[in-house]
Amino acid sequence: MTTITFDTHEFFNELKSAGFSELQAETITKLQKAAVSSTLEQARLEFDLDNISTKRDLKELELRLTIKMGAMLSLAVAIIAALVKLL
């Protein structure tokens, strides 16, 4: 599964440059990291993100189905030709 990164160092530095003390910036960064992690975990579970199909998965499935349909069509033509020959 693809992960979403949260740049805590950049977030911390932005808070410091906005006038927060080091302790405040560190605490807010920890809380924000926990909130992001919790939200992503909840979304992963709620929307079953571990079982999402990608475009590549769908293309591979389409190829397999096309091959199977071609094989079935060839078999059907062969059966019809054999029946015509027998009759």
Phi and psi restraints in degrees (range 20) as a CNS / XPLOR table:
assign (resid 1 and name C) (resid 2 and name N)
       (resid 2 and name CA) (resid 2 and name C) 1.0 -72.3 20.0 2
assign (resid 2 and name N) (resid 2 and name CA)
       (resid 2 and name C) (resid 3 and name N) 1.0 139.1 20.0 2
assign (resid 2 and name C) (resid 3 and name N)
       (resid 3 and name CA) (resid 3 and name C) 1.0 -106.9 20.0 2
assign (resid 3 and name N) (resid 3 and name CA)
       (resid 3 and name C) (resid 4 and name N) 1.0 152.2 20.0 2
assign (resid 3 and name C) (resid 4 and name N)
       (resid 4 and name CA) (resid 4 and name C) 1.0 -106.4 20.0 2
assign (resid 4 and name N) (resid 4 and name CA)
       (resid 4 and name C) (resid 5 and name N) 1.0 126.2 20.0 2
assign (resid 4 and name C) (resid 5 and name N)
       (resid 5 and name CA) (resid 5 and name C) 1.0 -94.2 20.0 2
assign (resid 5 and name N) (resid 5 and name CA)
       (resid 5 and name C) (resid 6 and name N) 1.0 147.5 20.0 2
assign (resid 5 and name C) (resid 6 and name N)
       (resid 6 and name CA) (resid 6 and name C) 1.0 -121.4 20.0 2
assign (resid 6 and name N) (resid 6 and name CA)
       (resid 6 and name C) (resid 7 and name N) 1.0 113.0 20.0 2
assign (resid 6 and name C) (resid 7 and name N)
       (resid 7 and name CA) (resid 7 and name C) 1.0 -78.2 20.0 2
assign (resid 7 and name N) (resid 7 and name CA)
       (resid 7 and name C) (resid 8 and name N) 1.0 92.3 20.0 2
assign (resid 7 and name C) (resid 8 and name N)
       (resid 8 and name CA) (resid 8 and name C) 1.0 -67.5 20.0 2
assign (resid 8 and name N) (resid 8 and name CA)
       (resid 8 and name C) (resid 9 and name N) 1.0 -32.5 20.0 2
assign (resid 8 and name C) (resid 9 and name N)
       (resid 9 and name CA) (resid 9 and name C) 1.0 -64.5 20.0 2
assign (resid 9 and name N) (resid 9 and name CA)
       (resid 9 and name C) (resid 10 and name N) 1.0 -46.8 20.0 2
assign (resid 9 and name C) (resid 10 and name N)
       (resid 10 and name CA) (resid 10 and name C) 1.0 -64.8 20.0 2
assign (resid 10 and name N) (resid 10 and name CA)
       (resid 10 and name C) (resid 11 and name N) 1.0 -41.6 20.0 2
assign (resid 10 and name C) (resid 11 and name N)
       (resid 11 and name CA) (resid 11 and name C) 1.0 -60.7 20.0 2
assign (resid 11 and name N) (resid 11 and name CA)
       (resid 11 and name C) (resid 12 and name N) 1.0 -45.7 20.0 2
assign (resid 11 and name C) (resid 12 and name N)
       (resid 12 and name CA) (resid 12 and name C) 1.0 -58.7 20.0 2
assign (resid 12 and name N) (resid 12 and name CA)
       (resid 12 and name C) (resid 13 and name N) 1.0 -47.6 20.0 2
assign (resid 12 and name C) (resid 13 and name N)
       (resid 13 and name CA) (resid 13 and name C) 1.0 -63.6 20.0 2
assign (resid 13 and name N) (resid 13 and name CA)
       (resid 13 and name C) (resid 14 and name N) 1.0 -37.9 20.0 2
assign (resid 13 and name C) (resid 14 and name N)
       (resid 14 and name CA) (resid 14 and name C) 1.0 -63.7 20.0 2
assign (resid 14 and name N) (resid 14 and name CA)
       (resid 14 and name C) (resid 15 and name N) 1.0 -42.1 20.0 2
assign (resid 14 and name C) (resid 15 and name N)
       (resid 15 and name CA) (resid 15 and name C) 1.0 -63.6 20.0 2
assign (resid 15 and name N) (resid 15 and name CA)
       (resid 15 and name C) (resid 16 and name N) 1.0 -43.2 20.0 2
assign (resid 15 and name C) (resid 16 and name N)
       (resid 16 and name CA) (resid 16 and name C) 1.0 -61.7 20.0 2
assign (resid 16 and name N) (resid 16 and name CA)
       (resid 16 and name C) (resid 17 and name N) 1.0 -43.3 20.0 2
assign (resid 16 and name C) (resid 17 and name N)
       (resid 17 and name CA) (resid 17 and name C) 1.0 -71.3 20.0 2
assign (resid 17 and name N) (resid 17 and name CA)
       (resid 17 and name C) (resid 18 and name N) 1.0 -19.3 20.0 2
assign (resid 17 and name C) (resid 18 and name N)
       (resid 18 and name CA) (resid 18 and name C) 1.0 -85.0 20.0 2
assign (resid 18 and name N) (resid 18 and name CA)
       (resid 18 and name C) (resid 19 and name N) 1.0 -2.4 20.0 2
assign (resid 18 and name C) (resid 19 and name N)
       (resid 19 and name CA) (resid 19 and name C) 1.0 108.1 20.0 2
assign (resid 19 and name N) (resid 19 and name CA)
       (resid 19 and name C) (resid 20 and name N) 1.0 3.4 20.0 2
assign (resid 19 and name C) (resid 20 and name N)
       (resid 20 and name CA) (resid 20 and name C) 1.0 -76.2 20.0 2
assign (resid 20 and name N) (resid 20 and name CA)
       (resid 20 and name C) (resid 21 and name N) 1.0 148.0 20.0 2
assign (resid 20 and name C) (resid 21 and name N)
       (resid 21 and name CA) (resid 21 and name C) 1.0 -71.3 20.0 2
assign (resid 21 and name N) (resid 21 and name CA)
       (resid 21 and name C) (resid 22 and name N) 1.0 167.2 20.0 2
assign (resid 21 and name C) (resid 22 and name N)
       (resid 22 and name CA) (resid 22 and name C) 1.0 -61.7 20.0 2
assign (resid 22 and name N) (resid 22 and name CA)
       (resid 22 and name C) (resid 23 and name N) 1.0 -41.8 20.0 2
assign (resid 22 and name C) (resid 23 and name N)
       (resid 23 and name CA) (resid 23 and name C) 1.0 -64.8 20.0 2
assign (resid 23 and name N) (resid 23 and name CA)
       (resid 23 and name C) (resid 24 and name N) 1.0 -43.6 20.0 2
assign (resid 23 and name C) (resid 24 and name N)
       (resid 24 and name CA) (resid 24 and name C) 1.0 -63.1 20.0 2
assign (resid 24 and name N) (resid 24 and name CA)
       (resid 24 and name C) (resid 25 and name N) 1.0 -46.2 20.0 2
assign (resid 24 and name C) (resid 25 and name N)
       (resid 25 and name CA) (resid 25 and name C) 1.0 -62.2 20.0 2
assign (resid 25 and name N) (resid 25 and name CA)
       (resid 25 and name C) (resid 26 and name N) 1.0 -41.2 20.0 2
assign (resid 25 and name C) (resid 26 and name N)
       (resid 26 and name CA) (resid 26 and name C) 1.0 -65.4 20.0 2
assign (resid 26 and name N) (resid 26 and name CA)
       (resid 26 and name C) (resid 27 and name N) 1.0 -43.8 20.0 2
assign (resid 26 and name C) (resid 27 and name N)
       (resid 27 and name CA) (resid 27 and name C) 1.0 -64.9 20.0 2
assign (resid 27 and name N) (resid 27 and name CA)
       (resid 27 and name C) (resid 28 and name N) 1.0 -46.2 20.0 2
assign (resid 27 and name C) (resid 28 and name N)
       (resid 28 and name CA) (resid 28 and name C) 1.0 -63.4 20.0 2
assign (resid 28 and name N) (resid 28 and name CA)
       (resid 28 and name C) (resid 29 and name N) 1.0 -39.6 20.0 2
assign (resid 28 and name C) (resid 29 and name N)
       (resid 29 and name CA) (resid 29 and name C) 1.0 -62.8 20.0 2
assign (resid 29 and name N) (resid 29 and name CA)
       (resid 29 and name C) (resid 30 and name N) 1.0 -44.3 20.0 2
assign (resid 29 and name C) (resid 30 and name N)
       (resid 30 and name CA) (resid 30 and name C) 1.0 -61.8 20.0 2
assign (resid 30 and name N) (resid 30 and name CA)
       (resid 30 and name C) (resid 31 and name N) 1.0 -44.6 20.0 2
assign (resid 30 and name C) (resid 31 and name N)
       (resid 31 and name CA) (resid 31 and name C) 1.0 -64.4 20.0 2
assign (resid 31 and name N) (resid 31 and name CA)
       (resid 31 and name C) (resid 32 and name N) 1.0 -41.1 20.0 2
assign (resid 31 and name C) (resid 32 and name N)
       (resid 32 and name CA) (resid 32 and name C) 1.0 -65.4 20.0 2
assign (resid 32 and name N) (resid 32 and name CA)
       (resid 32 and name C) (resid 33 and name N) 1.0 -41.6 20.0 2
assign (resid 32 and name C) (resid 33 and name N)
       (resid 33 and name CA) (resid 33 and name C) 1.0 -62.0 20.0 2
assign (resid 33 and name N) (resid 33 and name CA)
       (resid 33 and name C) (resid 34 and name N) 1.0 -42.5 20.0 2
assign (resid 33 and name C) (resid 34 and name N)
       (resid 34 and name CA) (resid 34 and name C) 1.0 -66.0 20.0 2
assign (resid 34 and name N) (resid 34 and name CA)
       (resid 34 and name C) (resid 35 and name N) 1.0 -39.6 20.0 2
assign (resid 34 and name C) (resid 35 and name N)
       (resid 35 and name CA) (resid 35 and name C) 1.0 -65.3 20.0 2
assign (resid 35 and name N) (resid 35 and name CA)
       (resid 35 and name C) (resid 36 and name N) 1.0 -43.5 20.0 2
assign (resid 35 and name C) (resid 36 and name N)
       (resid 36 and name CA) (resid 36 and name C) 1.0 -63.0 20.0 2
assign (resid 36 and name N) (resid 36 and name CA)
       (resid 36 and name C) (resid 37 and name N) 1.0 -45.9 20.0 2
assign (resid 36 and name C) (resid 37 and name N)
       (resid 37 and name CA) (resid 37 and name C) 1.0 -61.2 20.0 2
assign (resid 37 and name N) (resid 37 and name CA)
       (resid 37 and name C) (resid 38 and name N) 1.0 -44.8 20.0 2
assign (resid 37 and name C) (resid 38 and name N)
       (resid 38 and name CA) (resid 38 and name C) 1.0 -64.0 20.0 2
assign (resid 38 and name N) (resid 38 and name CA)
       (resid 38 and name C) (resid 39 and name N) 1.0 -43.0 20.0 2
assign (resid 38 and name C) (resid 39 and name N)
       (resid 39 and name CA) (resid 39 and name C) 1.0 -63.8 20.0 2
assign (resid 39 and name N) (resid 39 and name CA)
       (resid 39 and name C) (resid 40 and name N) 1.0 -44.1 20.0 2
assign (resid 39 and name C) (resid 40 and name N)
       (resid 40 and name CA) (resid 40 and name C) 1.0 -65.3 20.0 2
assign (resid 40 and name N) (resid 40 and name CA)
       (resid 40 and name C) (resid 41 and name N) 1.0 -39.9 20.0 2
assign (resid 40 and name C) (resid 41 and name N)
       (resid 41 and name CA) (resid 41 and name C) 1.0 -65.1 20.0 2
assign (resid 41 and name N) (resid 41 and name CA)
       (resid 41 and name C) (resid 42 and name N) 1.0 -41.9 20.0 2
assign (resid 41 and name C) (resid 42 and name N)
       (resid 42 and name CA) (resid 42 and name C) 1.0 -63.1 20.0 2
assign (resid 42 and name N) (resid 42 and name CA)
       (resid 42 and name C) (resid 43 and name N) 1.0 -43.4 20.0 2
assign (resid 42 and name C) (resid 43 and name N)
       (resid 43 and name CA) (resid 43 and name C) 1.0 -64.8 20.0 2
assign (resid 43 and name N) (resid 43 and name CA)
       (resid 43 and name C) (resid 44 and name N) 1.0 -40.3 20.0 2
assign (resid 43 and name C) (resid 44 and name N)
       (resid 44 and name CA) (resid 44 and name C) 1.0 -60.3 20.0 2
assign (resid 44 and name N) (resid 44 and name CA)
       (resid 44 and name C) (resid 45 and name N) 1.0 -43.5 20.0 2
assign (resid 44 and name C) (resid 45 and name N)
       (resid 45 and name CA) (resid 45 and name C) 1.0 -74.2 20.0 2
assign (resid 45 and name N) (resid 45 and name CA)
       (resid 45 and name C) (resid 46 and name N) 1.0 -43.8 20.0 2
assign (resid 45 and name C) (resid 46 and name N)
       (resid 46 and name CA) (resid 46 and name C) 1.0 -66.6 20.0 2
assign (resid 46 and name N) (resid 46 and name CA)
       (resid 46 and name C) (resid 47 and name N) 1.0 -39.4 20.0 2
assign (resid 46 and name C) (resid 47 and name N)
       (resid 47 and name CA) (resid 47 and name C) 1.0 -103.3 20.0 2
assign (resid 47 and name N) (resid 47 and name CA)
       (resid 47 and name C) (resid 48 and name N) 1.0 8.4 20.0 2
assign (resid 47 and name C) (resid 48 and name N)
       (resid 48 and name CA) (resid 48 and name C) 1.0 51.3 20.0 2
assign (resid 48 and name N) (resid 48 and name CA)
       (resid 48 and name C) (resid 49 and name N) 1.0 50.3 20.0 2
assign (resid 48 and name C) (resid 49 and name N)
       (resid 49 and name CA) (resid 49 and name C) 1.0 -66.9 20.0 2
assign (resid 49 and name N) (resid 49 and name CA)
       (resid 49 and name C) (resid 50 and name N) 1.0 -15.6 20.0 2
assign (resid 49 and name C) (resid 50 and name N)
       (resid 50 and name CA) (resid 50 and name C) 1.0 -72.2 20.0 2
assign (resid 50 and name N) (resid 50 and name CA)
       (resid 50 and name C) (resid 51 and name N) 1.0 -18.9 20.0 2
assign (resid 50 and name C) (resid 51 and name N)
       (resid 51 and name CA) (resid 51 and name C) 1.0 -113.1 20.0 2
assign (resid 51 and name N) (resid 51 and name CA)
       (resid 51 and name C) (resid 52 and name N) 1.0 26.9 20.0 2
assign (resid 51 and name C) (resid 52 and name N)
       (resid 52 and name CA) (resid 52 and name C) 1.0 -79.6 20.0 2
assign (resid 52 and name N) (resid 52 and name CA)
       (resid 52 and name C) (resid 53 and name N) 1.0 139.6 20.0 2
assign (resid 52 and name C) (resid 53 and name N)
       (resid 53 and name CA) (resid 53 and name C) 1.0 -89.2 20.0 2
assign (resid 53 and name N) (resid 53 and name CA)
       (resid 53 and name C) (resid 54 and name N) 1.0 141.2 20.0 2
assign (resid 53 and name C) (resid 54 and name N)
       (resid 54 and name CA) (resid 54 and name C) 1.0 -96.4 20.0 2
assign (resid 54 and name N) (resid 54 and name CA)
       (resid 54 and name C) (resid 55 and name N) 1.0 169.9 20.0 2
assign (resid 54 and name C) (resid 55 and name N)
       (resid 55 and name CA) (resid 55 and name C) 1.0 -60.0 20.0 2
assign (resid 55 and name N) (resid 55 and name CA)
       (resid 55 and name C) (resid 56 and name N) 1.0 -37.1 20.0 2
assign (resid 55 and name C) (resid 56 and name N)
       (resid 56 and name CA) (resid 56 and name C) 1.0 -63.8 20.0 2
assign (resid 56 and name N) (resid 56 and name CA)
       (resid 56 and name C) (resid 57 and name N) 1.0 -42.7 20.0 2
assign (resid 56 and name C) (resid 57 and name N)
       (resid 57 and name CA) (resid 57 and name C) 1.0 -58.3 20.0 2
assign (resid 57 and name N) (resid 57 and name CA)
       (resid 57 and name C) (resid 58 and name N) 1.0 -44.1 20.0 2
assign (resid 57 and name C) (resid 58 and name N)
       (resid 58 and name CA) (resid 58 and name C) 1.0 -67.3 20.0 2
assign (resid 58 and name N) (resid 58 and name CA)
       (resid 58 and name C) (resid 59 and name N) 1.0 -38.2 20.0 2
assign (resid 58 and name C) (resid 59 and name N)
       (resid 59 and name CA) (resid 59 and name C) 1.0 -64.0 20.0 2
assign (resid 59 and name N) (resid 59 and name CA)
       (resid 59 and name C) (resid 60 and name N) 1.0 -42.0 20.0 2
assign (resid 59 and name C) (resid 60 and name N)
       (resid 60 and name CA) (resid 60 and name C) 1.0 -63.5 20.0 2
assign (resid 60 and name N) (resid 60 and name CA)
       (resid 60 and name C) (resid 61 and name N) 1.0 -41.0 20.0 2
assign (resid 60 and name C) (resid 61 and name N)
       (resid 61 and name CA) (resid 61 and name C) 1.0 -63.8 20.0 2
assign (resid 61 and name N) (resid 61 and name CA)
       (resid 61 and name C) (resid 62 and name N) 1.0 -42.6 20.0 2
assign (resid 61 and name C) (resid 62 and name N)
       (resid 62 and name CA) (resid 62 and name C) 1.0 -60.8 20.0 2
assign (resid 62 and name N) (resid 62 and name CA)
       (resid 62 and name C) (resid 63 and name N) 1.0 -42.1 20.0 2
assign (resid 62 and name C) (resid 63 and name N)
       (resid 63 and name CA) (resid 63 and name C) 1.0 -63.3 20.0 2
assign (resid 63 and name N) (resid 63 and name CA)
       (resid 63 and name C) (resid 64 and name N) 1.0 -45.7 20.0 2
assign (resid 63 and name C) (resid 64 and name N)
       (resid 64 and name CA) (resid 64 and name C) 1.0 -61.8 20.0 2
assign (resid 64 and name N) (resid 64 and name CA)
       (resid 64 and name C) (resid 65 and name N) 1.0 -42.0 20.0 2
assign (resid 64 and name C) (resid 65 and name N)
       (resid 65 and name CA) (resid 65 and name C) 1.0 -66.4 20.0 2
assign (resid 65 and name N) (resid 65 and name CA)
       (resid 65 and name C) (resid 66 and name N) 1.0 -38.5 20.0 2
assign (resid 65 and name C) (resid 66 and name N)
       (resid 66 and name CA) (resid 66 and name C) 1.0 -62.8 20.0 2
assign (resid 66 and name N) (resid 66 and name CA)
       (resid 66 and name C) (resid 67 and name N) 1.0 -43.3 20.0 2
assign (resid 66 and name C) (resid 67 and name N)
       (resid 67 and name CA) (resid 67 and name C) 1.0 -63.4 20.0 2
assign (resid 67 and name N) (resid 67 and name CA)
       (resid 67 and name C) (resid 68 and name N) 1.0 -44.2 20.0 2
assign (resid 67 and name C) (resid 68 and name N)
       (resid 68 and name CA) (resid 68 and name C) 1.0 -64.5 20.0 2
assign (resid 68 and name N) (resid 68 and name CA)
       (resid 68 and name C) (resid 69 and name N) 1.0 -42.3 20.0 2
assign (resid 68 and name C) (resid 69 and name N)
       (resid 69 and name CA) (resid 69 and name C) 1.0 -64.2 20.0 2
assign (resid 69 and name N) (resid 69 and name CA)
       (resid 69 and name C) (resid 70 and name N) 1.0 -39.3 20.0 2
assign (resid 69 and name C) (resid 70 and name N)
       (resid 70 and name CA) (resid 70 and name C) 1.0 -62.8 20.0 2
assign (resid 70 and name N) (resid 70 and name CA)
       (resid 70 and name C) (resid 71 and name N) 1.0 -42.1 20.0 2
assign (resid 70 and name C) (resid 71 and name N)
       (resid 71 and name CA) (resid 71 and name C) 1.0 -65.2 20.0 2
assign (resid 71 and name N) (resid 71 and name CA)
       (resid 71 and name C) (resid 72 and name N) 1.0 -41.9 20.0 2
assign (resid 71 and name C) (resid 72 and name N)
       (resid 72 and name CA) (resid 72 and name C) 1.0 -65.7 20.0 2
assign (resid 72 and name N) (resid 72 and name CA)
       (resid 72 and name C) (resid 73 and name N) 1.0 -39.8 20.0 2
assign (resid 72 and name C) (resid 73 and name N)
       (resid 73 and name CA) (resid 73 and name C) 1.0 -64.8 20.0 2
assign (resid 73 and name N) (resid 73 and name CA)
       (resid 73 and name C) (resid 74 and name N) 1.0 -42.8 20.0 2
assign (resid 73 and name C) (resid 74 and name N)
       (resid 74 and name CA) (resid 74 and name C) 1.0 -61.9 20.0 2
assign (resid 74 and name N) (resid 74 and name CA)
       (resid 74 and name C) (resid 75 and name N) 1.0 -42.8 20.0 2
assign (resid 74 and name C) (resid 75 and name N)
       (resid 75 and name CA) (resid 75 and name C) 1.0 -63.7 20.0 2
assign (resid 75 and name N) (resid 75 and name CA)
       (resid 75 and name C) (resid 76 and name N) 1.0 -41.9 20.0 2
assign (resid 75 and name C) (resid 76 and name N)
       (resid 76 and name CA) (resid 76 and name C) 1.0 -63.2 20.0 2
assign (resid 76 and name N) (resid 76 and name CA)
       (resid 76 and name C) (resid 77 and name N) 1.0 -42.2 20.0 2
assign (resid 76 and name C) (resid 77 and name N)
       (resid 77 and name CA) (resid 77 and name C) 1.0 -63.7 20.0 2
assign (resid 77 and name N) (resid 77 and name CA)
       (resid 77 and name C) (resid 78 and name N) 1.0 -42.2 20.0 2
assign (resid 77 and name C) (resid 78 and name N)
       (resid 78 and name CA) (resid 78 and name C) 1.0 -63.6 20.0 2
assign (resid 78 and name N) (resid 78 and name CA)
       (resid 78 and name C) (resid 79 and name N) 1.0 -41.1 20.0 2
assign (resid 78 and name C) (resid 79 and name N)
       (resid 79 and name CA) (resid 79 and name C) 1.0 -65.2 20.0 2
assign (resid 79 and name N) (resid 79 and name CA)
       (resid 79 and name C) (resid 80 and name N) 1.0 -44.4 20.0 2
assign (resid 79 and name C) (resid 80 and name N)
       (resid 80 and name CA) (resid 80 and name C) 1.0 -63.6 20.0 2
assign (resid 80 and name N) (resid 80 and name CA)
       (resid 80 and name C) (resid 81 and name N) 1.0 -42.2 20.0 2
assign (resid 80 and name C) (resid 81 and name N)
       (resid 81 and name CA) (resid 81 and name C) 1.0 -62.8 20.0 2
assign (resid 81 and name N) (resid 81 and name CA)
       (resid 81 and name C) (resid 82 and name N) 1.0 -40.4 20.0 2
assign (resid 81 and name C) (resid 82 and name N)
       (resid 82 and name CA) (resid 82 and name C) 1.0 -65.4 20.0 2
assign (resid 82 and name N) (resid 82 and name CA)
       (resid 82 and name C) (resid 83 and name N) 1.0 -41.3 20.0 2
assign (resid 82 and name C) (resid 83 and name N)
       (resid 83 and name CA) (resid 83 and name C) 1.0 -65.7 20.0 2
assign (resid 83 and name N) (resid 83 and name CA)
       (resid 83 and name C) (resid 84 and name N) 1.0 -40.7 20.0 2
assign (resid 83 and name C) (resid 84 and name N)
       (resid 84 and name CA) (resid 84 and name C) 1.0 -63.6 20.0 2
assign (resid 84 and name N) (resid 84 and name CA)
       (resid 84 and name C) (resid 85 and name N) 1.0 -40.8 20.0 2
assign (resid 84 and name C) (resid 85 and name N)
       (resid 85 and name CA) (resid 85 and name C) 1.0 -65.9 20.0 2
assign (resid 85 and name N) (resid 85 and name CA)
       (resid 85 and name C) (resid 86 and name N) 1.0 -36.9 20.0 2
assign (resid 85 and name C) (resid 86 and name N)
       (resid 86 and name CA) (resid 86 and name C) 1.0 -73.3 20.0 2
assign (resid 86 and name N) (resid 86 and name CA)
       (resid 86 and name C) (resid 87 and name N) 1.0 -30.6 20.0 2
